[in-house]
Amino acid sequence: MDRCKLEKNGSNFSDWDAQLKLAAQGDDKLRYLTEASPPEPNARSSAATREAYEAYHKESAAMKNVLIFAMEADLQRRAFK
């Protein structure tokens, strides 16, 4: 991903998106980019459901960091304003 950072003007979005999906697929993380989050557990949810939800969100946060890392510095700064 270092060599294919998303450019400020978005002109390389298709290439960037393809590279990101390939990298995520190789790490078995593609589902965090393509699938919806599991529903938030409630007071009646089982421990396994709560653990699965927490694990999903932990990995999802890691993928968000990868997305930000894979952007030009200008876009990174905008993401944190």
C-alpha positions as CSV (number, residue, x, y, z in Angstrom):
1,M,0.0,0.0,0.0
2,D,3.0,2.3,0.4
3,R,3.4,2.6,-3.3
4,C,-0.3,3.1,-4.1
5,K,-1.5,5.9,-1.8
6,L,-4.8,7.5,-2.6
7,E,-4.1,10.8,-4.3
8,K,-5.7,14.0,-3.1
9,N,-7.6,14.5,-6.3
10,G,-8.9,10.8,-6.3
11,S,-7.5,10.2,-9.8
12,N,-6.1,6.8,-8.8
13,F,-9.1,5.7,-6.8
14,S,-9.8,2.6,-8.9
15,D,-6.1,1.4,-8.6
16,W,-6.0,2.2,-4.9
17,D,-9.3,0.4,-4.3
18,A,-8.1,-2.7,-6.1
19,Q,-4.8,-2.7,-4.2
20,L,-6.6,-2.3,-0.9
21,K,-9.0,-5.2,-1.6
22,L,-6.1,-7.4,-2.7
23,A,-4.2,-6.6,0.5
24,A,-7.2,-7.1,2.7
25,Q,-8.1,-10.4,1.0
26,G,-4.6,-11.7,1.5
27,D,-4.9,-11.0,5.3
28,D,-8.4,-12.4,5.4
29,K,-9.8,-8.9,6.3
30,L,-11.8,-8.2,3.2
31,R,-15.1,-8.7,5.1
32,Y,-14.3,-5.6,7.2
33,L,-14.5,-3.5,3.9
34,T,-17.4,-5.3,2.3
35,E,-19.8,-6.5,5.0
36,A,-22.0,-4.6,7.4
37,S,-21.2,-4.6,11.1
38,P,-23.0,-7.1,13.2
39,P,-25.8,-5.7,15.3
40,E,-24.9,-4.2,18.6
41,P,-25.6,-6.7,21.4
42,N,-28.1,-5.9,24.1
43,A,-28.5,-6.9,27.7
44,R,-30.0,-10.3,26.6
45,S,-27.2,-11.1,24.2
46,S,-25.0,-14.1,24.9
47,A,-21.3,-13.7,25.8
48,A,-20.4,-15.2,22.5
49,T,-22.4,-12.6,20.6
50,R,-20.8,-9.8,22.6
51,E,-17.3,-11.2,22.0
52,A,-18.0,-11.5,18.3
53,Y,-19.2,-7.9,18.1
54,E,-16.2,-6.6,20.1
55,A,-13.8,-8.7,17.9
56,Y,-15.4,-7.4,14.7
57,H,-15.1,-3.8,15.8
58,K,-11.5,-4.2,17.0
59,E,-10.5,-5.6,13.5
60,S,-12.6,-3.0,11.8
61,A,-10.7,-0.2,13.6
62,A,-7.5,-1.8,12.5
63,M,-8.7,-1.7,8.9
64,K,-9.7,1.9,9.2
65,N,-6.1,2.6,10.2
66,V,-4.9,0.8,7.1
67,L,-7.2,2.9,5.0
68,I,-5.9,6.1,6.5
69,F,-2.3,4.9,6.1
70,A,-2.9,4.3,2.5
71,M,-3.8,7.9,1.7
72,E,-1.6,10.9,0.9
73,A,-0.7,13.1,3.9
74,D,-3.2,15.8,2.9
75,L,-6.1,13.3,3.0
76,Q,-4.9,11.9,6.3
77,R,-5.0,15.4,7.8
78,R,-8.5,16.0,6.5
79,A,-9.6,12.7,8.0
80,F,-8.6,13.9,11.5
81,K,-10.1,17.4,11.4
